[in-house]
Amino acid sequence: MLLHGFFSSECDQSNLAQILVLASKMQGTKVVDESHDQDTTDLHKCVAYIRDFAPNLDKSNLCILVAGALGGRFDHEAGNINVLYRFSTTRIILLSDDCLIYLLPRTHCHEIHIQSSVEGPHCGLIPIGMTSVSTTTTGLQWDLTNTEMRFGDLVSTSNLVQGEKITVQSSSDLLWTISIKKV
């Protein structure tokens, strides 16, 4: 009965917070209200909460999958991409119905293993924020060899994966994007 109001048109903003608090107490869920912070996005707040949730947890294998992060308003998508850069030491994957995106930090040589039954063949590597003076890849239809990429010049979009493994080495952080096949 209590949650009925939450899901019906009768629910308004004035009682929404009360309903959420009561529902969370019934379920044992902690409610965190960060609405006062307007300098970060909801995704930023969520990722920060996840990272800080268990301070003693080994976060080296932490991977956060964010469903519905793409395909809406472009300013929200740009904000979500910004979160990838702000939490560059955490693996975060932005997922939509037709593609996924994640950050490839310049500090590593990356091996990307393709699940060809669900991923590809379309892919791209996009430098954001700074020029990639040198990017080298293997496993793509149009591999890059010490190639400079920047907005206003070359960016590697509409490329194709050629196998099960892609390697990427770059002088700057890059966004990796790959299409997702419809099942």
TIMI-334000 format. One line per 8 residues: number of its first residue (from 1); for each residue x, y, z of C-alpha. Coordinates in pm, whole numbers, plus 50000, padded with zeros to 5 digits. Example, Ala and Ser with C-alpha at 12.3 -4.5 7.8 and 13.67 -1.06 7.14 Angstrom:
! residues 2
1	51230/49550/50780 | 51367/49894/50714
//
This chain:
! residues 183
1	50000/50000/50000 | 50281/50240/50089 | 50469/50181/49761 | 50146/50205/49561 | 50161/50584/49604 | 50519/50584/49481 | 50425/50418/49154 | 50094/50596/49098
9	50029/50938/48951 | 49907/51053/49291 | 50263/51066/49422 | 50411/51415/49421 | 50756/51552/49510 | 50647/51661/49858 | 50593/51306/49982 | 50839/51125/49757
17	51130/51157/50002 | 50912/51029/50290 | 50796/50732/50086 | 51154/50644/49986 | 51279/50667/50344 | 50994/50451/50476 | 51036/50196/50195 | 51410/50175/50254
25	51362/50117/50627 | 51120/49836/50548 | 51380/49677/50318 | 51690/49757/50526 | 51831/49985/50258 | 52030/50295/50346 | 51911/50615/50179 | 52183/50864/50088
33	52059/51211/50000 | 52319/51402/49798 | 52072/51644/49639 | 52252/51940/49801 | 52560/51875/49580 | 52493/52035/49242 | 52861/52035/49134 | 52867/51666/49044
41	52638/51446/48837 | 52429/51163/48980 | 52666/50913/48817 | 52966/51081/48981 | 52795/51058/49321 | 52710/50692/49260 | 53063/50594/49155 | 53212/50781/49452
49	52972/50598/49684 | 53062/50259/49536 | 53437/50328/49564 | 53404/50449/49925 | 53151/50185/50034 | 53410/49929/50147 | 53738/50113/50215 | 53931/49789/50279
57	53809/49617/49962 | 54069/49551/49689 | 53939/49773/49409 | 54186/49655/49144 | 53922/49423/48996 | 53627/49657/49049 | 53423/49710/48733 | 53113/49928/48731
65	52862/49868/48452 | 52635/50167/48391 | 52326/50067/48193 | 52131/50338/48014 | 52426/50578/48024 | 52406/50663/47653 | 52135/50747/47402 | 51961/51028/47584
73	52042/51396/47612 | 52389/51473/47482 | 52480/51690/47783 | 52408/51393/48011 | 52617/51165/47789 | 52904/51416/47803 | 52870/51427/48183 | 52886/51046/48195
81	53198/51046/47978 | 53349/51306/48210 | 53298/51061/48499 | 53516/50809/48312 | 53798/51065/48319 | 53739/51176/48679 | 53758/50814/48798 | 54022/50699/48549
89	54166/50439/48789 | 53829/50263/48813 | 53700/50054/48527 | 53360/50196/48434 | 53167/50077/48130 | 52891/50295/47986 | 52631/50080/47814 | 52345/50152/47575
97	52124/49934/47356 | 52371/49952/47069 | 52721/50021/47206 | 52950/50040/47503 | 53222/50289/47594 | 53509/50281/47840 | 53831/50468/47903 | 54172/50338/47799
105	54419/50523/48024 | 54750/50616/47861 | 54937/50450/48147 | 54880/50101/48004 | 54914/49902/47686 | 54562/49760/47648 | 54454/49415/47532 | 54086/49413/47449
113	53931/49069/47411 | 53631/49079/47180 | 53323/48868/47250 | 53230/48843/46881 | 52894/48681/46954 | 52775/49004/47120 | 53027/49277/47026 | 53137/49441/46705
121	53227/49470/46436 | 53209/49854/46446 | 53445/50028/46686 | 53630/50351/46748 | 53907/50516/46945 | 53847/50877/47040 | 54086/51119/47210 | 53904/51369/47432
129	54063/51662/47608 | 54405/51638/47451 | 54581/51527/47135 | 54704/51171/47114 | 55048/51234/46967 | 55099/50862/46903 | 54849/50577/46892 | 54930/50225/46772
137	54678/49942/46737 | 54659/49583/46620 | 54353/49378/46530 | 54155/49649/46352 | 54060/49678/45985 | 54246/50011/45976 | 54525/49979/46232 | 54703/50289/46353
145	55083/50310/46362 | 55221/50596/46572 | 54924/50797/46447 | 54834/51142/46580 | 54465/51188/46663 | 54274/51497/46776 | 53944/51672/46724 | 53956/51883/46410
153	54178/51621/46249 | 54182/51240/46253 | 53976/51043/46505 | 53937/50668/46459 | 53564/50620/46410 | 53386/50364/46191 | 53670/50116/46227 | 53611/49740/46234
161	53746/49467/46460 | 53922/49190/46269 | 53971/48926/46535 | 53922/48830/46895 | 54200/49055/47034 | 54274/49424/46988 | 54580/49599/47129 | 54599/49973/47190
169	54894/50186/47304 | 54851/50563/47314 | 55024/50874/47443 | 54689/51003/47578 | 54374/50861/47731 | 54131/50733/47469 | 53768/50633/47469 | 53708/50284/47328
177	53367/50224/47179 | 53230/49910/47017 | 52890/49821/46880 | 52670/49564/47052 | 52483/49313/46838 | 52107/49280/46866 | 52012/48941/47004
//
